[in-house]
Amino acid sequence: MRPGVRLGVDVGSVRVGIARSDPGGTLASPLQTVTAGPDAVPAVARLATENEAVEVVVGLAVSLSGHEGTAAADGRAFATALAARLAPVPVRLVDERFTTVLAHEALRRGGRDSRARRSSVDTAAAALLLQGALESERTTGEPAGQLVSAAGGVTT
C-alpha cells in the first residue's frame, strides 16, 4: 500500500458523507458531510485536493442480491464526475452493502438519539466504507473495488 491520505465517500440522496484516512492508510475517521446536489462533486474534489488524497473510494450501493438500482447508478455517476475532476488521482467504486446499517447501529449503541444519528450517519458510513477498503488492500495487496476512468468506464 502506498502511503498517503485516502478519502471515503458515501453518496446519499440528501447528504454525502466523507471520511479521511491517516497518511499511513491505517485508520479511517469521519471528516464531514456536504449537501447532495450539483455542488457535491466540486466540494468533494476540493476536500481531496486540500487533504492531498492519493485515492478516493466511493461507495457503490448494491442490493443484497447483487443488483444495482438507482442508488448504484447515482454512485457510479458521482464517481465518474469525481474521477474527471481529480485525474490522475484514482477514484474507485467499492461495494458499500451494510455500511449505513452498521453506522446507525454503532451510533445507537454509542447513545446517540435518532436525530443526532441522522447528522452523523453519513460520515460514519463513509468511514466504515473506507476502513473496509483499507483492510482489503492490506490483506490482498490490491486496491479494493473497481477503478473508475474519467471517461466514465470502470476497469478491474
Buried (B, 14 or more C-beta within 10 A) or exposed (E): BEEBBBBBBBBBEEBBBBBBBBEEBEEBBBBBBBEBEEEBBEBBBEBBEEBEBBBBBBBBBBEEEEEEEEBBEBBBEBBBBBBBBBEEBBBBBBBBBBBBEBBBBBBEEEEBEEEEBBEBBBBBBBBBBBBBBBEBBEEEEEBBBBBBBBEEEBEE
